[in-house]
Amino acid sequence: MKNKDFAALWSQNLMSNYALPSITLVKGKGSIVFDADGKRYVDMLGGIATNILGHSHSAVVSAVTRQIKTLSHVSNFYSHPNAIELAQLLVRLTGDKQSRVFFAQSGAEVNEAAIKLSRKTGRTRIVAMTGSFHGRTMGSLSLTGQNSKRTSFVPLLKNVKHVPFGDVKKAKRAINSRTAMVIVEPIMGEAGVIVPPLNYLKELRQACTKNGALLVIDAVQTGIGRTGQWFGYEHSGIKPDVITVAKGLGAGLPLAAMIAVGKTSQLFEPGDHGSTFGGNPVTTAASVAAIKWIEKNKILIKCKADFRFLVSNVSAISGVSEVRGAGLLVGIALQKNISSEVAAALQAKGFLVNAANPNTIRIAPALNVSKKELNQFVKTFKEVMSDVN
């Protein structure tokens, strides 16, 4: 079957919550994918920051194959080695031995878990950021600061106050003794890869500490090495109370974690929360393999170098006003509101990207994307910008 055949079947059988996909991807290796018509693409979006080692990575394939032959699922009445090993890894990456982990399947789920955890403080008020994205379930949607996603589903959770991202003064005015938690992305991904001021996270930490509120870092998109740091907040020198992570954590499989840091790790009690498939043996096997491969091959250092390369080369292209982000979470700001046209033109030339907003192209390729593939992207992006302009 061809792309058009799959499009017809999609329309006949799937709900209309997504726009009709223009292509159907059928196979991939590394950062290269192929559609049903046999066309080749460089995947510069990585499943929206999810396929951290691309497609069919040998370490992940071996771990998953070995595990599915051994033990496929364990209910949360019992433990299994992979969940314990992954939890140990995540605790180590936080740098706090008191940290404890809860596993789920998606970013929305672990942000829901963070809401429930914050209720254990005896408070209900939450501060979130305008333009943020934390998920589409009713609780996580209440945190999401985008009216276009919220309007059709009101009423949402009460007592959620949204303040401008990066505005410390307004955040401090909103955080008080009734605040249960403040949730923030180290870099706002879906909003267009927006980077906050240098001391922003540090000042939020101070305000939360002063008022006894939990500081929740939503590292769903920035986590697992994407920014050149494990979670994306480390540059600020802060210690959060909660970290939520998903997307890249499962190396392409559905896996998420809420990591409670310090004394916050003691708030949940037996029966407070759960997830049927959270911490599944197969998904955790993939995650352990991916994290170990990233560490062994010093991929965090590579991500930082890749960002410098992209900033240097893409910033020089006519029609680009700014390149922002960190590591391999990159927003390319355009001088005109032509991101949809640019994304479509890049797809036609064999590169998959995302038009995050009218004037921003978002890329989040596999962390092991090659220098050759990055060079090809820069060359093609320059051609497309010349054509579109």
C-alpha positions as CSV (number, residue, x, y, z in Angstrom):
1,M,0.0,0.0,0.0
2,K,1.0,3.6,-0.6
3,N,0.7,6.8,1.5
4,K,-2.6,7.6,-0.1
5,D,-4.0,4.1,0.8
6,F,-3.0,4.5,4.4
7,A,-4.4,8.0,4.5
8,A,-7.8,6.6,3.4
9,L,-7.7,3.8,6.0
10,W,-6.7,6.3,8.7
11,S,-9.7,8.5,7.9
12,Q,-12.0,5.5,8.0
13,N,-10.8,4.0,11.2
14,L,-9.2,6.6,13.5
15,M,-10.7,9.5,15.3
16,S,-10.1,13.1,14.1
17,N,-8.1,14.3,17.1
18,Y,-5.0,14.6,14.9
19,A,-4.7,16.2,11.5
20,L,-4.6,13.6,8.7
21,P,-1.0,12.5,8.3
22,S,0.5,13.3,5.0
23,I,2.8,10.3,5.0
24,T,2.9,6.9,6.6
25,L,6.3,5.8,8.0
26,V,7.0,2.1,7.6
27,K,10.6,1.5,8.6
28,G,13.7,3.2,10.0
29,K,17.3,2.8,11.0
30,G,19.1,5.4,13.1
31,S,17.9,8.8,12.0
32,I,16.7,7.6,8.6
33,V,13.1,6.6,8.0
34,F,11.1,5.5,4.9
35,D,7.5,6.1,4.0
36,A,5.0,3.8,2.3
37,D,6.0,5.2,-1.1
38,G,9.6,4.3,-0.5
39,K,10.8,7.9,0.1
40,R,13.7,8.4,2.4
41,Y,13.8,11.1,5.2
42,V,16.2,12.2,7.8
43,D,14.1,12.3,11.0
44,M,15.1,15.6,12.6
45,L,12.2,15.5,15.1
46,G,12.9,12.1,16.7
47,G,9.3,11.2,17.4
48,I,9.2,14.6,19.2
49,A,12.3,14.1,21.3
50,T,11.4,10.5,22.0
51,N,13.7,8.3,19.8
52,I,16.8,9.3,21.6
53,L,19.0,6.7,19.8
54,G,16.9,6.7,16.6
55,H,15.3,3.6,15.2
56,S,16.4,0.0,15.6
57,H,19.5,0.8,17.7
58,S,21.4,-2.3,18.4
59,A,21.7,-1.8,22.2
60,V,17.9,-1.2,22.5
61,V,17.0,-4.0,20.1
62,S,19.2,-6.5,22.0
63,A,17.8,-5.6,25.4
64,V,14.2,-5.7,24.3
65,T,14.6,-9.0,22.4
66,R,16.3,-10.6,25.3
67,Q,13.6,-9.3,27.8
68,I,10.5,-10.2,25.7
69,K,11.9,-13.8,25.6
70,T,12.3,-13.9,29.3
71,L,9.5,-11.9,31.0
72,S,7.0,-9.7,29.3
73,H,4.9,-8.1,32.1
74,V,4.7,-8.0,35.9
75,S,1.9,-6.5,37.8
76,N,2.7,-4.0,40.6
77,F,2.1,-6.8,43.1
78,Y,5.6,-7.9,42.4
79,S,9.0,-6.4,41.5
80,H,11.4,-7.2,38.7
81,P,15.1,-6.5,38.2
82,N,14.8,-4.0,35.3
83,A,12.6,-1.6,37.2
84,I,14.9,-1.6,40.1
85,E,18.0,-1.1,38.0
86,L,16.4,1.8,36.1
87,A,15.2,3.4,39.4
88,Q,18.8,3.1,40.7
89,L,20.1,4.8,37.6
90,L,17.6,7.7,37.8
91,V,18.3,8.2,41.5
92,R,22.0,8.4,40.7
93,L,21.4,10.9,37.9
94,T,19.6,13.2,40.4
95,G,22.6,13.3,42.7
96,D,20.3,12.7,45.7
97,K,20.3,9.3,47.3
98,Q,17.0,10.1,49.0
99,S,15.2,10.3,45.6
100,R,12.5,7.7,44.8
101,V,10.9,6.8,41.5
102,F,7.3,6.2,40.3
103,F,7.0,4.7,36.8
104,A,4.1,5.4,34.4
105,Q,3.8,5.5,30.6
106,S,3.6,9.1,29.5
107,G,4.4,12.7,30.4
108,A,0.8,13.5,31.1
109,E,0.6,10.6,33.6
110,V,3.6,11.6,35.6
111,N,2.5,15.2,35.7
112,E,-0.8,14.0,37.0
113,A,1.2,12.0,39.6
114,A,2.9,15.3,40.6
115,I,-0.4,17.0,41.1
116,K,-1.5,14.2,43.5
117,L,1.9,14.3,45.3
118,S,1.5,18.0,45.8
119,R,-1.9,17.4,47.4
120,K,-0.1,15.4,50.1
121,T,1.2,18.8,51.4
122,G,-2.3,19.7,52.4
123,R,-2.4,22.5,49.9
124,T,-4.2,22.7,46.5
125,R,-3.0,25.9,44.8
126,I,-0.6,25.4,41.7
127,V,1.4,27.9,39.8
128,A,2.2,27.1,36.1
129,M,3.5,29.1,33.2
130,T,1.7,30.7,30.3
131,G,2.6,28.9,27.0
132,S,3.6,25.7,28.8
133,F,2.7,22.2,27.8
134,H,2.3,19.5,30.4
135,G,-0.2,17.0,28.8
136,R,-3.8,16.7,27.6
137,T,-5.4,14.7,30.4
138,M,-7.8,16.9,32.5
139,G,-5.2,17.4,35.3
140,S,-2.2,18.0,33.1
141,L,-4.3,20.1,30.8
142,S,-5.1,22.3,33.7
143,L,-1.4,22.9,34.1
144,T,-0.9,23.6,30.4
145,G,-0.8,27.3,29.7
146,Q,-2.2,27.3,26.1
147,N,-5.8,28.5,25.8
148,S,-6.2,26.8,22.4
149,K,-5.9,23.4,24.0
150,R,-8.0,24.3,27.1
151,T,-11.0,26.2,26.0
152,S,-13.1,23.2,24.7
153,F,-12.7,21.3,28.0
154,V,-13.5,23.8,30.8
155,P,-14.1,23.6,33.7
156,L,-10.6,22.2,34.5
157,L,-8.9,22.0,37.9
158,K,-9.4,25.0,40.1
159,N,-6.7,26.9,41.8
160,V,-4.2,26.9,39.0
161,K,-2.6,30.2,38.4
162,H,-0.7,30.9,35.1
163,V,2.1,33.5,35.0
164,P,4.4,34.5,32.1
165,F,7.3,32.2,31.6
166,G,10.5,33.8,32.5
167,D,8.9,36.6,34.5
168,V,10.4,36.2,38.0
169,K,8.5,39.1,39.6
170,K,5.1,37.9,38.6
171,A,6.0,34.3,39.6
172,K,7.1,35.5,43.1
173,R,3.8,37.4,43.5
174,A,1.8,34.3,42.7
175,I,3.8,31.9,45.0
176,N,2.6,32.1,48.6
177,S,1.9,30.0,51.7
178,R,-1.1,28.4,50.0
179,T,0.9,27.2,47.0
180,A,1.2,23.4,46.8
181,M,3.6,23.3,43.8
182,V,5.1,25.3,41.0
183,I,5.6,23.4,37.7
184,V,8.0,24.7,35.0
185,E,9.8,23.4,32.0
186,P,13.6,24.2,31.9
187,I,13.0,25.0,28.2
188,M,9.5,25.3,26.9
189,G,9.5,22.8,24.0
190,E,6.1,22.9,22.3
191,A,5.8,26.7,22.8
192,G,8.8,27.0,20.4
193,V,11.9,26.1,22.4
194,I,11.8,29.1,24.7
195,V,14.8,29.5,27.0
196,P,14.2,31.4,30.3
197,P,16.6,34.0,31.7
198,L,19.8,32.6,33.3
199,N,18.8,32.8,37.0
200,Y,15.1,32.1,36.5
201,L,15.0,28.5,37.9
202,K,17.2,29.6,40.8
203,E,14.8,32.4,41.8
204,L,11.8,30.1,41.4
205,R,13.6,27.6,43.7
206,Q,14.2,30.3,46.3
207,A,10.5,31.4,46.2
208,C,9.3,27.9,46.6
209,T,11.6,27.2,49.5
210,K,10.5,30.4,51.2
211,N,6.8,29.5,50.9
212,G,7.1,25.7,51.5
213,A,5.9,24.9,47.9
214,L,7.2,22.0,45.8
215,L,9.2,22.9,42.7
216,V,8.4,20.5,39.9
217,I,10.7,20.4,36.9
218,D,8.8,19.0,33.9
219,A,11.7,17.4,32.0
220,V,9.5,15.4,29.8
221,Q,11.0,16.9,26.7
222,T,14.3,18.1,28.0
223,G,15.2,14.9,29.9
224,I,17.6,12.0,29.3
225,G,20.4,13.9,27.8
226,R,18.6,16.0,25.2
227,T,19.9,19.3,26.3
228,G,23.4,18.0,27.1
229,Q,22.3,17.5,30.7
230,W,20.4,14.6,32.1
231,F,17.3,16.6,32.9
232,G,17.9,20.1,31.6
233,Y,17.9,22.1,34.9
234,E,21.3,21.2,36.1
235,H,23.0,24.4,34.8
236,S,21.0,26.4,37.3
237,G,22.6,24.6,40.3
238,I,19.2,24.0,41.9
239,K,17.7,20.9,43.6
240,P,14.0,20.4,42.6
241,D,11.5,18.6,44.7
242,V,10.1,16.6,41.8
243,I,11.3,15.8,38.3
244,T,8.9,14.4,35.7
245,V,10.5,12.6,32.6
246,A,9.1,10.7,29.7
247,K,9.6,10.8,25.9
248,G,13.3,9.8,25.6
249,L,13.2,7.8,28.7
250,G,11.9,4.7,26.9
251,A,14.1,5.1,23.9
252,G,11.0,4.9,21.7
253,L,8.9,2.8,24.0
254,P,6.1,4.1,26.3
255,L,7.8,4.9,29.6
256,A,7.7,7.8,32.1
257,A,8.9,8.5,35.6
258,M,8.1,10.9,38.4
259,I,11.2,11.3,40.6
260,A,10.6,12.7,44.0
261,V,13.7,14.3,45.4
262,G,14.8,14.6,49.1
263,K,12.0,14.6,51.7
264,T,9.4,14.8,49.0
265,S,10.1,11.1,48.3
266,Q,8.3,10.2,51.5
267,L,5.0,11.8,50.7
268,F,3.3,8.9,48.9
269,E,2.0,5.9,50.9
270,P,0.9,2.5,49.8
271,G,-2.3,2.8,47.8
272,D,-1.9,6.5,46.9
273,H,-1.1,6.0,43.2
274,G,-0.4,3.3,40.6
275,S,0.0,2.4,37.0
276,T,-0.7,-1.0,35.4
277,F,2.0,-0.8,32.7
278,G,4.4,1.7,34.5
279,G,7.9,0.2,34.8
280,N,7.1,-2.7,32.5
281,P,10.0,-5.2,32.1
282,V,10.4,-4.6,28.4
283,T,10.3,-0.8,28.4
284,T,12.6,-0.5,31.4
285,A,15.1,-2.9,29.6
286,A,15.1,-0.5,26.7
287,S,15.7,2.5,29.0
288,V,18.5,0.9,30.9
289,A,20.3,0.0,27.7
290,A,19.8,3.4,26.2
291,I,21.1,5.3,29.3
292,K,24.1,3.1,29.6
293,W,24.9,3.6,25.9
294,I,24.6,7.3,26.3
295,E,27.0,7.3,29.3
296,K,29.5,5.0,27.7
297,N,29.7,7.0,24.5
298,K,29.8,10.4,26.2
299,I,26.7,11.6,24.2
300,L,26.0,14.5,26.5
301,I,29.3,16.1,25.4
302,K,28.3,15.4,21.8
303,C,24.9,17.1,22.2
304,K,26.5,20.3,23.4
305,A,28.9,20.3,20.5
306,D,26.1,19.7,18.1
307,F,24.2,22.7,19.5
308,R,27.2,24.9,18.9
309,F,27.5,23.6,15.4
310,L,23.8,24.3,14.6
311,V,23.8,27.8,16.2
312,S,26.9,28.7,14.2
313,N,25.7,27.4,10.9
314,V,21.9,28.0,11.0
315,S,22.1,31.5,12.5
316,A,24.0,32.6,9.4
317,I,21.2,31.6,7.0
318,S,19.2,34.4,5.5
319,G,15.7,34.7,7.0
320,V,16.7,33.2,10.4
321,S,16.5,35.6,13.3
322,E,17.7,33.3,16.1
323,V,18.7,29.7,17.0
324,R,17.8,28.9,20.6
325,G,17.6,25.9,22.9
326,A,20.3,23.6,24.2
327,G,21.8,20.3,23.0
328,L,19.6,18.7,20.5
329,L,16.4,20.6,21.5
330,V,16.5,23.5,19.0
331,G,14.2,26.2,18.0
332,I,15.0,28.0,14.7
333,A,13.2,31.4,14.8
334,L,12.3,32.8,11.4
335,Q,12.0,36.4,10.4
336,K,8.6,35.8,8.8
337,N,5.6,33.6,9.8
338,I,6.4,30.9,7.3
339,S,7.2,27.9,9.5
340,S,4.5,25.7,7.9
341,E,5.8,26.4,4.4
342,V,9.4,25.7,5.5
343,A,8.4,22.5,7.2
344,A,6.5,21.3,4.2
345,A,9.4,22.2,1.9
346,L,11.9,20.4,4.1
347,Q,9.7,17.3,4.1
348,A,9.5,17.4,0.3
349,K,13.3,17.4,0.3
350,G,13.6,14.5,2.8
351,F,13.8,16.1,6.2
352,L,11.2,15.8,9.0
353,V,10.8,18.8,11.3
354,N,8.0,20.5,13.3
355,A,6.5,24.0,12.8
356,A,6.1,24.7,16.5
357,N,4.5,28.1,15.9
358,P,4.1,30.4,12.9
359,N,7.7,31.6,13.0
360,T,9.6,28.7,14.7
361,I,10.9,25.4,13.4
362,R,11.6,22.9,16.1
363,I,14.1,20.0,15.7
364,A,14.8,17.3,18.3
365,P,16.7,14.5,16.4
366,A,18.2,11.4,17.9
367,L,21.1,12.2,20.2
368,N,23.4,10.0,18.0
369,V,22.5,11.9,14.8
370,S,25.6,12.0,12.7
371,K,27.6,15.1,11.8
372,K,27.0,14.2,8.1
373,E,23.2,14.2,8.7
374,L,23.5,17.6,10.5
375,N,25.5,19.0,7.6
376,Q,22.9,17.7,5.2
377,F,20.2,19.4,7.2
378,V,22.0,22.7,7.3
379,K,22.6,22.7,3.6
380,T,19.0,21.8,2.8
381,F,17.6,24.3,5.3
382,K,19.6,27.0,3.5
383,E,18.2,25.9,0.1
384,V,14.6,25.9,1.5
385,M,14.9,29.3,3.1
386,S,16.2,30.7,-0.2
387,D,13.3,29.1,-2.1
388,V,10.6,30.1,0.3
389,N,11.8,33.7,0.7
